[in-house]
Amino acid sequence: MKLTVNATEHDIDVEEEMPLLWVLRDILGITGPKYGCGIAQCGACTVHVDGIAVRSCQLAIGDLDGEVTTIEGLGTPEALHAVQAAWIKHQVAQCGYCQSGQIMQAASFLDLNPVPSDDQIDAALSGNLCRCGTYPRIRAAVKDAAKTLGGA
């Protein structure tokens, strides 16, 4: 089966029931998406499928319909995505485990809602757990990224 990840096409030979997360990590060696809970409740495995945030731990590869973008494909070291730059500016990361999922969720959310309120930010990222509790910095970074992207 063919799979496009971060604008690169891959030929893979796996069972259709295999979760996208395992294909990314174990078959393709893309380790940005993390295994957290395995039941789509923590958000550590969040990636984009055609720009929409999805939990890769629960998406069977056979059900995938679209191009996948992981944190590795969101920006480049030379040209960070606005959310990545805001994360650095606001020093969001502590342990860092949830950060790729948080960033991917925030980037997708801002594509859909470029002028979010605090309540909308909190609701949109409520499914992404941060064990270190950096939620105020996460909200500040999302608001800053929204401004950079031309929103609020």
N, C-alpha and C positions, 0 to 999 in steps of 0.2 A: 504494500500500500504506500501511497505517496503522502507526505506530510510536509507542509511548509511551516518552518519555525524561524522567526527573526529574519524573514526574507530569503531563507535558504531552503531549497527543496531537498527532502531526504526520502530515500526508499527504505522502508522498514518492514520486517517480517515478524510480526507479533500477533498474539491472539487478540481478537477484536474486543474482548472484555477487559484487556489490560487498561488500567487508568492512565490517562495522559501524563500524570505526574511521574509514573514509573518509566514511561517512554522517554520523557524529557531527561530524567536524572540517570536512569540505568542504561538506556540504549544510546541516547545522544550525548550524555555527559554534561547536560545543562543543569547546573546545580543552584541557580538563583531561586527557583520555586522550592520551598521547604516542605517536608512532611511534618505536620503538626499533630493533627488529630485523626485524620483519615476518614472523617465523616462530614466534611465541608462545614465545620462549625467554627474554626479558628481563623481561616483566611491566609495562613502562611503559604499555601500553595497557589495563590491567586495569579492567574495569567490573563491575557486578553485573547479572545477568539473574535477576529474581525472587529477589534476595538472594544469589545464588551468584556468586563471582568467576569471570570468564571473560576470555580474551584476545580483545579486540575486533578485533585485526588478522587473525585467522584464522577469525572467525565470519562467514560469508556472511549478508547481510541476509535472504536467502530462507530461511535455516535458523533464523532467530531466532524463538523461541517464548517470549514473556514481556516483562515491563516492564524497561526499562533504567534503571539509576541510575549516574550518573557522579559524580566527586568534587564537581562543582557541586551535585548534589542530595543529597549525603550529610548535610550539615548546613547551617546558615546562619551568617552572621557573628554573629548574635545568639545562636545556639544551636548551637555546634559539636558534632559527634559526639564521643564520648569519645576515639576514636582521634585525631581531629584535635587536640583539646585536649592530649592526651598528647604528640603530635608537637611541639607548640609548647613545652610544659613541658620536654621533654628535649632541645630544640634539635636535632632529628634532621636536618633539612635542611641540606645544604651547597649543592651546585649546584642541587638541587631537581628535576632532570629525572625521577627515578624516583618521586618522592614521592607523586603521585596514585595510581600503581599500587600502591605499597607500602601506602598507607593503605586503599585499596579491598580489597586482599588481606587485610590485618589485620582489617578490620571484618567481612568475611565469615567469616573464620576464627573470630573470637570469638563470632559468632552460633552457630557449630557446636560450639565448644569453649570455654565460658566460664571454665574453670579450667585453662589450659594450663601445661605444664612448659616449661622452657627448650628442651629438645630438640624438643618439639612446635612451639614457636614457630619455631625455626630451620628445621625441616622444612617447615612450612606456608609460610614466606616464602622458602624457598630458590630458588624459581623467579623471584623478583623481584630483579634485580641492582641493586646500588648502586655506581656507579662511584667514589664518594667513600669507600666502606668504612665507613659509619656503622652497621654491623650491631649493635654493642653498644648503641648508643642506640636503634636500632629495637626490639631485644628489650626494653629497659627501658621504652620507651613502650607496647609491647603489654601488658606485665605491668601497668603502671599503668592502662591503659585497661580491662583485665580487672577490676581492683579497682573502678574507677569504675562499671563496668557490673554489679557485684554478683558477680563471679566471685572468682578467687583473691585 
